[in-house]
Amino acid sequence: MVTLTRISDESVDPLARALAPPADETPDHRAVREAKETEARRVSERIDEQIRLEKQANSRKKDPVKVLMLGQAESGASAIPTPVTTD
């Protein structure tokens, strides 16, 4: 007969173990770790905001429409800018 034992979720998930604080962490070490985590979170949020603003600025820019005109006098490609709209 096979006996199955249940393994706790924490022991299976290596990411949870990697992110968990050390078992022998002192209050001073905990304060330093939490301060570093807070600073890292602030930097990450600032980067996310910068990316969001860049995407927003780029979405307002319209690329020119390229038209290929065929004919004797007007052969070649031309770029005609799209009209600018204000929101």
VMD Tcl script that builds the backbone (N, CA, C; Angstrom):
set m [mol new atoms 261]
animate dup $m
set s [atomselect $m all]
$s set {name element resname resid chain x y z} {
  {N N MET 1 A 0.837 -1.185 0.000}
  {CA C MET 1 A 0.000 0.000 0.000}
  {C C MET 1 A 0.885 1.253 0.000}
  {N N VAL 2 A 0.470 2.264 -0.789}
  {CA C VAL 2 A 1.231 3.499 -0.905}
  {C C VAL 2 A 0.643 4.526 0.047}
  {N N THR 3 A 1.500 5.176 0.821}
  {CA C THR 3 A 1.054 6.218 1.729}
  {C C THR 3 A 1.465 7.560 1.156}
  {N N LEU 4 A 0.502 8.434 0.988}
  {CA C LEU 4 A 0.775 9.771 0.466}
  {C C LEU 4 A 0.834 10.753 1.617}
  {N N THR 5 A 1.863 11.561 1.607}
  {CA C THR 5 A 1.959 12.618 2.609}
  {C C THR 5 A 1.844 13.952 1.904}
  {N N ARG 6 A 1.168 14.840 2.539}
  {CA C ARG 6 A 0.975 16.162 1.950}
  {C C ARG 6 A 2.168 17.049 2.289}
  {N N ILE 7 A 2.677 17.723 1.270}
  {CA C ILE 7 A 3.791 18.651 1.446}
  {C C ILE 7 A 3.204 20.053 1.519}
  {N N SER 8 A 3.671 20.835 2.466}
  {CA C SER 8 A 3.125 22.186 2.604}
  {C C SER 8 A 3.458 23.014 1.372}
  {N N ASP 9 A 2.597 23.970 1.069}
  {CA C ASP 9 A 2.790 24.825 -0.099}
  {C C ASP 9 A 4.087 25.623 -0.018}
  {N N GLU 10 A 4.462 26.033 1.178}
  {CA C GLU 10 A 5.649 26.855 1.339}
  {C C GLU 10 A 6.914 26.089 0.972}
  {N N SER 11 A 6.971 24.797 1.298}
  {CA C SER 11 A 8.172 24.031 0.991}
  {C C SER 11 A 8.273 23.715 -0.496}
  {N N VAL 12 A 7.163 23.761 -1.219}
  {CA C VAL 12 A 7.161 23.468 -2.641}
  {C C VAL 12 A 7.528 24.711 -3.449}
  {N N ASP 13 A 7.101 25.870 -3.022}
  {CA C ASP 13 A 7.305 27.101 -3.780}
  {C C ASP 13 A 8.673 27.702 -3.459}
  {N N PRO 14 A 9.639 27.587 -4.379}
  {CA C PRO 14 A 10.973 28.129 -4.094}
  {C C PRO 14 A 10.994 29.654 -4.023}
  {N N LEU 15 A 10.082 30.312 -4.734}
  {CA C LEU 15 A 10.047 31.769 -4.687}
  {C C LEU 15 A 9.612 32.257 -3.310}
  {N N ALA 16 A 8.632 31.583 -2.721}
  {CA C ALA 16 A 8.191 31.967 -1.383}
  {C C ALA 16 A 9.317 31.792 -0.374}
  {N N ARG 17 A 10.063 30.713 -0.531}
  {CA C ARG 17 A 11.194 30.499 0.383}
  {C C ARG 17 A 12.275 31.552 0.173}
  {N N ALA 18 A 12.521 31.938 -1.082}
  {CA C ALA 18 A 13.564 32.923 -1.370}
  {C C ALA 18 A 13.185 34.304 -0.847}
  {N N LEU 19 A 11.902 34.623 -0.882}
  {CA C LEU 19 A 11.443 35.947 -0.448}
  {C C LEU 19 A 11.185 36.036 1.050}
  {N N ALA 20 A 11.089 34.903 1.716}
  {CA C ALA 20 A 10.795 34.897 3.156}
  {C C ALA 20 A 12.001 35.438 3.926}
  {N N PRO 21 A 11.740 36.159 5.004}
  {CA C PRO 21 A 12.860 36.660 5.809}
  {C C PRO 21 A 13.563 35.490 6.501}
  {N N PRO 22 A 14.835 35.650 6.829}
  {CA C PRO 22 A 15.558 34.583 7.518}
  {C C PRO 22 A 14.942 34.307 8.890}
  {N N ALA 23 A 15.037 33.082 9.316}
  {CA C ALA 23 A 14.440 32.696 10.604}
  {C C ALA 23 A 15.143 33.378 11.772}
  {N N ASP 24 A 16.426 33.650 11.644}
  {CA C ASP 24 A 17.189 34.246 12.747}
  {C C ASP 24 A 17.383 35.753 12.576}
  {N N GLU 25 A 16.443 36.406 11.914}
  {CA C GLU 25 A 16.560 37.842 11.644}
  {C C GLU 25 A 16.359 38.656 12.921}
  {N N THR 26 A 17.271 39.588 13.159}
  {CA C THR 26 A 17.164 40.451 14.335}
  {C C THR 26 A 16.283 41.651 13.989}
  {N N PRO 27 A 15.769 42.351 14.984}
  {CA C PRO 27 A 14.948 43.538 14.707}
  {C C PRO 27 A 15.701 44.606 13.896}
  {N N ASP 28 A 16.998 44.767 14.154}
  {CA C ASP 28 A 17.784 45.735 13.379}
  {C C ASP 28 A 17.894 45.320 11.914}
  {N N HIS 29 A 18.167 44.039 11.679}
  {CA C HIS 29 A 18.249 43.539 10.308}
  {C C HIS 29 A 16.896 43.661 9.599}
  {N N ARG 30 A 15.831 43.425 10.359}
  {CA C ARG 30 A 14.493 43.526 9.773}
  {C C ARG 30 A 14.215 44.969 9.328}
  {N N ALA 31 A 14.583 45.930 10.156}
  {CA C ALA 31 A 14.363 47.338 9.813}
  {C C ALA 31 A 15.152 47.718 8.560}
  {N N VAL 32 A 16.387 47.248 8.460}
  {CA C VAL 32 A 17.213 47.538 7.282}
  {C C VAL 32 A 16.591 46.888 6.048}
  {N N ARG 33 A 16.171 45.620 6.164}
  {CA C ARG 33 A 15.568 44.911 5.038}
  {C C ARG 33 A 14.297 45.610 4.575}
  {N N GLU 34 A 13.449 46.004 5.522}
  {CA C GLU 34 A 12.198 46.681 5.166}
  {C C GLU 34 A 12.460 48.037 4.516}
  {N N ALA 35 A 13.488 48.748 4.973}
  {CA C ALA 35 A 13.836 50.034 4.364}
  {C C ALA 35 A 14.303 49.830 2.924}
  {N N LYS 36 A 15.094 48.796 2.685}
  {CA C LYS 36 A 15.552 48.494 1.323}
  {C C LYS 36 A 14.371 48.110 0.434}
  {N N GLU 37 A 13.441 47.312 0.964}
  {CA C GLU 37 A 12.260 46.914 0.188}
  {C C GLU 37 A 11.398 48.132 -0.158}
  {N N THR 38 A 11.257 49.042 0.795}
  {CA C THR 38 A 10.470 50.252 0.557}
  {C C THR 38 A 11.116 51.114 -0.528}
  {N N GLU 39 A 12.427 51.260 -0.465}
  {CA C GLU 39 A 13.143 52.042 -1.479}
  {C C GLU 39 A 13.040 51.379 -2.847}
  {N N ALA 40 A 13.175 50.062 -2.898}
  {CA C ALA 40 A 13.068 49.339 -4.168}
  {C C ALA 40 A 11.667 49.486 -4.757}
  {N N ARG 41 A 10.657 49.438 -3.908}
  {CA C ARG 41 A 9.273 49.609 -4.366}
  {C C ARG 41 A 9.050 51.018 -4.912}
  {N N ARG 42 A 9.618 52.018 -4.236}
  {CA C ARG 42 A 9.488 53.408 -4.685}
  {C C ARG 42 A 10.151 53.597 -6.045}
  {N N VAL 43 A 11.337 53.042 -6.225}
  {CA C VAL 43 A 12.046 53.147 -7.507}
  {C C VAL 43 A 11.246 52.442 -8.597}
  {N N SER 44 A 10.729 51.265 -8.291}
  {CA C SER 44 A 9.943 50.516 -9.273}
  {C C SER 44 A 8.701 51.290 -9.691}
  {N N GLU 45 A 8.019 51.895 -8.744}
  {CA C GLU 45 A 6.818 52.677 -9.057}
  {C C GLU 45 A 7.169 53.913 -9.888}
  {N N ARG 46 A 8.323 54.528 -9.614}
  {CA C ARG 46 A 8.761 55.687 -10.393}
  {C C ARG 46 A 9.062 55.285 -11.841}
  {N N ILE 47 A 9.693 54.130 -12.017}
  {CA C ILE 47 A 9.970 53.629 -13.362}
  {C C ILE 47 A 8.669 53.313 -14.087}
  {N N ASP 48 A 7.731 52.674 -13.400}
  {CA C ASP 48 A 6.426 52.367 -14.006}
  {C C ASP 48 A 5.710 53.631 -14.448}
  {N N GLU 49 A 5.759 54.672 -13.621}
  {CA C GLU 49 A 5.117 55.942 -13.959}
  {C C GLU 49 A 5.787 56.583 -15.175}
  {N N GLN 50 A 7.107 56.514 -15.229}
  {CA C GLN 50 A 7.836 57.074 -16.368}
  {C C GLN 50 A 7.467 56.328 -17.651}
  {N N ILE 51 A 7.374 55.019 -17.593}
  {CA C ILE 51 A 6.982 54.227 -18.765}
  {C C ILE 51 A 5.571 54.599 -19.198}
  {N N ARG 52 A 4.667 54.759 -18.234}
  {CA C ARG 52 A 3.289 55.118 -18.554}
  {C C ARG 52 A 3.228 56.485 -19.246}
  {N N LEU 53 A 4.002 57.460 -18.737}
  {CA C LEU 53 A 4.015 58.789 -19.336}
  {C C LEU 53 A 4.604 58.764 -20.749}
  {N N GLU 54 A 5.657 57.969 -20.953}
  {CA C GLU 54 A 6.251 57.860 -22.292}
  {C C GLU 54 A 5.269 57.227 -23.279}
  {N N LYS 55 A 4.553 56.199 -22.838}
  {CA C LYS 55 A 3.551 55.571 -23.711}
  {C C LYS 55 A 2.460 56.578 -24.059}
  {N N GLN 56 A 2.030 57.354 -23.071}
  {CA C GLN 56 A 0.989 58.346 -23.293}
  {C C GLN 56 A 1.470 59.415 -24.278}
  {N N ALA 57 A 2.710 59.861 -24.134}
  {CA C ALA 57 A 3.252 60.869 -25.039}
  {C C ALA 57 A 3.404 60.302 -26.450}
  {N N ASN 58 A 3.834 59.065 -26.565}
  {CA C ASN 58 A 4.011 58.447 -27.882}
  {C C ASN 58 A 2.683 58.170 -28.567}
  {N N SER 59 A 1.643 57.929 -27.795}
  {CA C SER 59 A 0.347 57.650 -28.412}
  {C C SER 59 A -0.255 58.914 -29.032}
  {N N ARG 60 A 0.188 60.067 -28.587}
  {CA C ARG 60 A -0.318 61.329 -29.143}
  {C C ARG 60 A 0.359 61.680 -30.463}
  {N N LYS 61 A 1.539 61.136 -30.680}
  {CA C LYS 61 A 2.257 61.419 -31.919}
  {C C LYS 61 A 1.677 60.555 -33.026}
  {N N LYS 62 A 1.382 61.171 -34.130}
  {CA C LYS 62 A 0.856 60.447 -35.276}
  {C C LYS 62 A 1.948 60.291 -36.309}
  {N N ASP 63 A 2.087 59.103 -36.835}
  {CA C ASP 63 A 3.060 58.862 -37.893}
  {C C ASP 63 A 2.510 59.404 -39.203}
  {N N PRO 64 A 3.407 59.905 -40.066}
  {CA C PRO 64 A 2.932 60.402 -41.362}
  {C C PRO 64 A 2.409 59.242 -42.209}
  {N N VAL 65 A 1.447 59.554 -43.044}
  {CA C VAL 65 A 0.887 58.571 -43.961}
  {C C VAL 65 A 1.715 58.623 -45.232}
  {N N LYS 66 A 2.227 57.482 -45.647}
  {CA C LYS 66 A 3.046 57.439 -46.858}
  {C C LYS 66 A 2.166 57.039 -48.031}
  {N N VAL 67 A 2.306 57.794 -49.116}
  {CA C VAL 67 A 1.501 57.567 -50.309}
  {C C VAL 67 A 2.449 57.379 -51.485}
  {N N LEU 68 A 2.217 56.344 -52.248}
  {CA C LEU 68 A 2.997 56.112 -53.446}
  {C C LEU 68 A 2.183 56.598 -54.625}
  {N N MET 69 A 2.665 57.635 -55.271}
  {CA C MET 69 A 1.946 58.203 -56.414}
  {C C MET 69 A 2.586 57.701 -57.695}
  {N N LEU 70 A 1.800 57.095 -58.518}
  {CA C LEU 70 A 2.293 56.550 -59.772}
  {C C LEU 70 A 1.915 57.481 -60.904}
  {N N GLY 71 A 2.813 57.682 -61.813}
  {CA C GLY 71 A 2.546 58.536 -62.966}
  {C C GLY 71 A 3.833 59.094 -63.514}
  {N N GLN 72 A 3.686 59.788 -64.601}
  {CA C GLN 72 A 4.858 60.269 -65.308}
  {C C GLN 72 A 5.574 61.380 -64.538}
  {N N ALA 73 A 4.873 62.381 -64.085}
  {CA C ALA 73 A 5.508 63.536 -63.468}
  {C C ALA 73 A 5.656 63.382 -61.959}
  {N N GLU 74 A 4.864 62.543 -61.363}
  {CA C GLU 74 A 4.849 62.486 -59.908}
  {C C GLU 74 A 5.250 61.112 -59.385}
  {N N SER 75 A 6.241 60.501 -59.947}
  {CA C SER 75 A 6.650 59.179 -59.491}
  {C C SER 75 A 7.515 59.317 -58.241}
  {N N GLY 76 A 7.425 58.337 -57.396}
  {CA C GLY 76 A 8.195 58.340 -56.160}
  {C C GLY 76 A 7.283 58.418 -54.951}
  {N N ALA 77 A 7.855 58.259 -53.787}
  {CA C ALA 77 A 7.073 58.257 -52.555}
  {C C ALA 77 A 7.052 59.651 -51.949}
  {N N SER 78 A 5.941 59.984 -51.343}
  {CA C SER 78 A 5.789 61.260 -50.648}
  {C C SER 78 A 5.247 60.988 -49.264}
  {N N ALA 79 A 5.545 61.846 -48.346}
  {CA C ALA 79 A 4.998 61.740 -46.995}
  {C C ALA 79 A 4.047 62.902 -46.780}
  {N N ILE 80 A 2.834 62.583 -46.408}
  {CA C ILE 80 A 1.835 63.606 -46.131}
  {C C ILE 80 A 1.495 63.498 -44.659}
  {N N PRO 81 A 1.746 64.543 -43.879}
  {CA C PRO 81 A 1.468 64.458 -42.447}
  {C C PRO 81 A -0.041 64.396 -42.201}
  {N N THR 82 A -0.418 63.660 -41.181}
  {CA C THR 82 A -1.828 63.589 -40.803}
  {C C THR 82 A -2.195 64.851 -40.062}
  {N N PRO 83 A -3.458 65.259 -40.136}
  {CA C PRO 83 A -3.868 66.480 -39.431}
  {C C PRO 83 A -3.725 66.304 -37.921}
  {N N VAL 84 A -3.347 67.366 -37.253}
  {CA C VAL 84 A -3.191 67.346 -35.803}
  {C C VAL 84 A -4.540 67.655 -35.169}
  {N N THR 85 A -4.927 66.782 -34.248}
  {CA C THR 85 A -6.189 67.005 -33.525}
  {C C THR 85 A -5.860 67.333 -32.087}
  {N N THR 86 A -6.636 68.195 -31.506}
  {CA C THR 86 A -6.460 68.528 -30.101}
  {C C THR 86 A -7.575 67.896 -29.316}
  {N N ASP 87 A -7.212 67.367 -28.176}
  {CA C ASP 87 A -8.213 66.698 -27.318}
  {C C ASP 87 A -8.802 67.665 -26.326}
}
mol reanalyze $m
mol bondsrecalc $m
mol representation Tube
mol addrep $m
